[in-house]
């Protein structure tokens, strides 16, 4: 993260805010619960992040047509522009990591982390 955070800070973004913006840019409008799961953020944290991004007019929140209790979050034009500015350097960092560590090793690492996550989620009833 030490390689990513300075670039994000230049744009007054935290890593968590960046994940939210990037998820909305890639996947479009989504319900808060889905966004929480996709970004691996707890709902209280996501609520604060969305409030901050709303104040900055980077995202917009609206009630779902199907269920007024649910909020849908969408990226604004300003939010999309910010992603377009920040993304190239972020992607360059990931490319550098891939070059240094190797594509095959990186893919194996992702597979192992996914397997660990699945096993821990399946074992949540037995955890101390």
BASERO-96064 format. One record per residue (C-alpha): chain; x, y, z. Coordinates in Angstrom, 1 decimal. Layout:
<sites>
+-------+--------+--------+--------+
: chain :      u :      v :      w :
+-------+--------+--------+--------+
:     A :      X :      Y :      Z :
...
+-------+--------+--------+--------+
</sites>
This chain:
<sites>
+-------+--------+--------+--------+
: chain :      u :      v :      w :
+-------+--------+--------+--------+
:     A :    0.0 :    0.0 :    0.0 :
:     A :    2.9 :    2.3 :    0.6 :
:     A :    3.3 :    2.6 :   -3.2 :
:     A :   -0.4 :    3.3 :   -3.8 :
:     A :   -1.3 :    5.6 :   -0.9 :
:     A :    0.8 :    8.7 :   -1.9 :
:     A :   -0.8 :    8.8 :   -5.3 :
:     A :   -4.3 :    8.5 :   -3.8 :
:     A :   -3.6 :   11.2 :   -1.2 :
:     A :   -2.6 :   13.6 :   -4.1 :
:     A :   -6.3 :   13.3 :   -5.0 :
:     A :   -7.6 :   13.4 :   -1.4 :
:     A :   -8.6 :    9.7 :   -1.5 :
:     A :   -8.2 :    6.9 :    1.0 :
:     A :   -7.6 :    3.3 :   -0.3 :
:     A :  -11.2 :    2.4 :    0.8 :
:     A :  -12.6 :    5.4 :   -1.1 :
:     A :  -10.7 :    4.4 :   -4.2 :
:     A :  -12.1 :    0.9 :   -4.0 :
:     A :  -15.6 :    2.3 :   -3.9 :
:     A :  -15.0 :    4.6 :   -6.8 :
:     A :  -13.3 :    1.9 :   -8.9 :
:     A :  -16.1 :   -0.6 :   -8.1 :
:     A :  -18.8 :    1.8 :   -9.2 :
:     A :  -16.8 :    2.8 :  -12.3 :
:     A :  -16.3 :   -0.9 :  -13.3 :
:     A :  -19.7 :   -2.3 :  -12.3 :
:     A :  -22.1 :    0.7 :  -12.4 :
:     A :  -24.8 :    1.6 :  -10.0 :
:     A :  -25.3 :   -0.8 :   -7.2 :
:     A :  -27.0 :   -1.3 :   -3.9 :
:     A :  -25.1 :   -0.5 :   -0.7 :
:     A :  -25.0 :   -4.2 :    0.4 :
:     A :  -23.5 :   -5.4 :   -2.9 :
:     A :  -21.0 :   -2.5 :   -2.8 :
:     A :  -20.0 :   -3.4 :    0.8 :
:     A :  -19.4 :   -7.0 :   -0.2 :
:     A :  -17.5 :   -6.2 :   -3.4 :
:     A :  -15.2 :   -3.7 :   -1.6 :
:     A :  -14.8 :   -5.8 :    1.5 :
:     A :  -16.0 :   -2.9 :    3.7 :
:     A :  -18.3 :   -3.1 :    6.7 :
:     A :  -21.6 :   -1.3 :    6.2 :
:     A :  -20.9 :    1.5 :    8.8 :
:     A :  -17.5 :    2.2 :    7.1 :
:     A :  -19.1 :    2.2 :    3.7 :
:     A :  -21.8 :    4.6 :    4.9 :
:     A :  -19.2 :    7.1 :    6.1 :
:     A :  -17.2 :    6.7 :    2.8 :
:     A :  -20.3 :    7.3 :    0.7 :
:     A :  -21.3 :   10.3 :    2.7 :
:     A :  -17.9 :   11.8 :    2.2 :
:     A :  -17.9 :   11.0 :   -1.6 :
:     A :  -21.4 :   12.5 :   -1.8 :
:     A :  -20.3 :   15.8 :   -0.2 :
:     A :  -17.5 :   15.9 :   -2.8 :
:     A :  -20.1 :   15.2 :   -5.6 :
:     A :  -18.2 :   12.1 :   -6.7 :
:     A :  -21.1 :    9.7 :   -6.1 :
:     A :  -24.9 :   10.1 :   -5.9 :
:     A :  -27.3 :    8.1 :   -3.7 :
:     A :  -30.9 :    7.4 :   -4.4 :
:     A :  -33.6 :    5.1 :   -3.1 :
:     A :  -34.3 :    1.9 :   -4.9 :
:     A :  -37.5 :    1.8 :   -7.0 :
:     A :  -38.1 :   -1.8 :   -5.8 :
:     A :  -37.4 :   -1.2 :   -2.1 :
:     A :  -37.3 :    2.3 :   -0.7 :
:     A :  -35.3 :    1.1 :    2.3 :
:     A :  -32.3 :    0.3 :    0.0 :
:     A :  -29.9 :    2.9 :   -1.3 :
:     A :  -28.4 :    2.7 :   -4.8 :
:     A :  -25.0 :    4.4 :   -5.3 :
:     A :  -23.8 :    5.6 :   -8.7 :
:     A :  -20.7 :    7.4 :   -9.8 :
:     A :  -21.2 :   11.0 :  -11.0 :
:     A :  -19.5 :   12.5 :  -14.0 :
:     A :  -17.0 :   14.1 :  -11.7 :
:     A :  -16.4 :   10.8 :  -10.0 :
:     A :  -15.8 :    9.1 :  -13.3 :
:     A :  -13.4 :   11.8 :  -14.4 :
:     A :  -11.4 :   11.3 :  -11.2 :
:     A :  -11.2 :    7.5 :  -11.8 :
:     A :   -9.9 :    8.2 :  -15.3 :
:     A :   -7.2 :   10.4 :  -13.8 :
:     A :   -6.2 :    8.1 :  -10.9 :
:     A :   -6.5 :    4.7 :  -12.6 :
:     A :   -3.6 :    4.8 :  -15.0 :
:     A :   -1.0 :    5.3 :  -12.3 :
:     A :   -2.8 :    2.6 :  -10.1 :
:     A :   -2.7 :    0.2 :  -13.0 :
:     A :    0.9 :    1.0 :  -13.7 :
:     A :    1.7 :    0.0 :  -10.1 :
:     A :   -0.1 :   -3.3 :  -10.5 :
:     A :    1.8 :   -3.9 :  -13.8 :
:     A :    5.1 :   -3.2 :  -11.9 :
:     A :    4.1 :   -5.7 :   -9.2 :
:     A :    3.4 :   -8.3 :  -11.9 :
:     A :    6.7 :   -7.6 :  -13.6 :
:     A :    8.7 :   -7.9 :  -10.3 :
:     A :    6.8 :  -10.9 :   -8.8 :
:     A :    5.8 :  -12.7 :  -12.0 :
:     A :    2.4 :  -13.3 :  -13.5 :
:     A :    2.2 :  -17.0 :  -12.5 :
:     A :    3.2 :  -16.3 :   -8.9 :
:     A :    0.7 :  -13.5 :   -8.6 :
:     A :   -2.1 :  -15.7 :  -10.0 :
:     A :   -1.1 :  -18.4 :   -7.5 :
:     A :   -1.2 :  -15.9 :   -4.7 :
:     A :   -4.7 :  -14.7 :   -5.7 :
:     A :   -5.9 :  -18.4 :   -5.8 :
:     A :   -4.4 :  -19.1 :   -2.4 :
:     A :   -5.9 :  -16.0 :   -0.9 :
:     A :   -9.3 :  -16.8 :   -2.4 :
:     A :   -9.1 :  -20.4 :   -1.0 :
:     A :   -8.1 :  -19.1 :    2.4 :
:     A :  -11.1 :  -16.7 :    2.4 :
:     A :  -13.5 :  -19.4 :    1.4 :
:     A :  -12.2 :  -21.8 :    4.1 :
:     A :  -12.4 :  -19.1 :    6.8 :
:     A :  -15.9 :  -18.2 :    5.7 :
:     A :  -16.9 :  -21.8 :    5.8 :
:     A :  -15.3 :  -22.2 :    9.2 :
:     A :  -16.9 :  -19.2 :   10.8 :
:     A :  -19.2 :  -21.3 :   13.0 :
:     A :  -16.1 :  -23.0 :   14.5 :
:     A :  -14.0 :  -20.0 :   15.0 :
:     A :  -12.9 :  -19.0 :   18.6 :
+-------+--------+--------+--------+
</sites>
